[in-house]
């Protein structure tokens, strides 16, 4: 039998856990000390459904760090090399966050709620403590808390239709990485056009845990004829889409430039970012390695639970950190970190996998 996940109060449930269980979840992982579903029917079946219909995802594990107070904007800018000075009140920014060395601490979405209030919707790391530490250490006039906010995602080609049936047609006009406050059950929620897939959809920031199950039920009732199902971030689709996983594809040992996120770094104008000086050097000299995508020959690869070595001409030149068989592209798709001399499109490399060596080709762009 596979290892069993022991769930306790330290492994927090979400407002949607009972509904996820009833929907037939078959696997969980732990993310920000919370349960995150990873499989319902199978990874492949979930993938096919995501790309053809619509799913509702419990992503409450994307915990919010709320920054509010007179110096909230100053603290938010300290966290990221992305320039936040022109950010509008209805915008969400993808914001690589770094420490004083320029190492990645997280890659959250930052939501600007007011001039003096932000939510940082975090990936899997204890970023709350870093932000509180900066606030206390610099004696900033801010409060840093984890509010009672639990994101619920709607993803898939029918996401607009489903969301409109619950929140009204105003949802259709939300632009990418923008949000509107829309009413459900007498309460206004932040509804953003965003999500951890490229199939289109929304993330609903559910304030007040008691609203979670009524919203879940309303979405499933409204989407019966759309074949709505419970779903979750899908390994195959996220690799095809080039969606990076913090802690897997990049860690604190990597800069945003190594993670291929240099386009989100306005290092010269992001004055106040604690890692700015270190990143200015990186931007000037360029990274020695960088995220690339790889097509791997042969039949379906085994799970990539530990990094696989990437070789060229007998030398180690990188690692693969995420891999899966893609039914739609009839090849193994992968994400890895490759050295500068070998990252050009079409470069032939060799992978050392648990079931032997595999030939692979480097890609500069993802499949979707």
C-alpha positions, 0 to 999 in steps of 0.5 A: 500500500502507498504511504498514508497521510495522517491528518490532524489539526496541524494539517488544516482542512479548508471550507470546502474539504467536506465537499471535496471528499464527497466529490471523490478526491483520491489523493491529497498533498499538503500545501501551506499546512493545508490539504490540497487535492491532487487527483480525483478520477486519475491525472489523465482523466482529470486533464482531459476533463479540464481541457474540455469542460469546467472544474471547481478547484479547492485552492484555499491553501493559497493563503492570503497575507494581508498587508494594511496600514499607512505604509502598506504600499512601501512594505509590498514593494520591499518584497518584490523586484516588480514595480508596483507604483502604477498598480491599479485598484482592480489589478492583480500582479504576478510578483516574484518575491525575493530575499536580500540575496535575490533568492526566490522566496515565493511567486504569489499573486498580489491583489491591490484592494486599496491604497493601504491594503493588499493581499499576497496570495502565496505559493507553498512557503511560510511567507507570512513570517518573512513579511512580519519580520520586515514590518517589525524590523523596519518599524513600519506602520502596518498590520500583517495578518492571515485573513479568513479568505479562501480562494476557490477556482473555476477553470476550463473552457466553460468557466465564463458561462458557469461564473456568469450563472452565479455572479452575473454577466459582469464577470465576462468583462473582467480582464486578465489579472483584473478583478471585480467585486461581485455579489453572492448570497448578499456578500461581495467577493473579489473575483479575478480572472486568473488561475493555475491553468491556461484553460481560462477561468477565475479565482474567487476570494471567499471571505468568511469560511461560512460562505464556502459550502453555499458557493460550492453548492451554487456552482455545482447546481448552476453547472449541471448541464456543463458537466462541472466536476471537482478538480485540482491543479493538474500536473500534465496541463501545468507542464504543458502550460509552463506553470512553474511550481515553487519548491519544485521547479525553483527554490530560494537557491534561484533568482527570478532571472534563473526561473525565467521571470526576468520580465516581471522584474523592474529592478531599476525602478522597483526602489525599496525591494530588499533584494534590489542590489543583488538582482541588479548584478544578476540583470547586468551579468545574466543568469548562468542557468535558466528554466527550460522545457524539454521533450523526452523520447520514449514511453511515459516517464515515471513520476519525477519525485526527485530531480533528474540529472541532465547531461551533455557530452558527459557533463552535468548541465542541469536538472529536470524537476517536473515531467509527465506524459502528454496525451495531446502532444504524444510526448513526455513534457518536462520542466528543468533548469539548464546551463547557459551553453545548452539552453538553445532551442533544439539542443539534444541532451540526455536525462538520467531517470529512475528507469534509465537514460532518455534522450531529450530536446530543449525547448525555449517555450512551453506547449500551450 
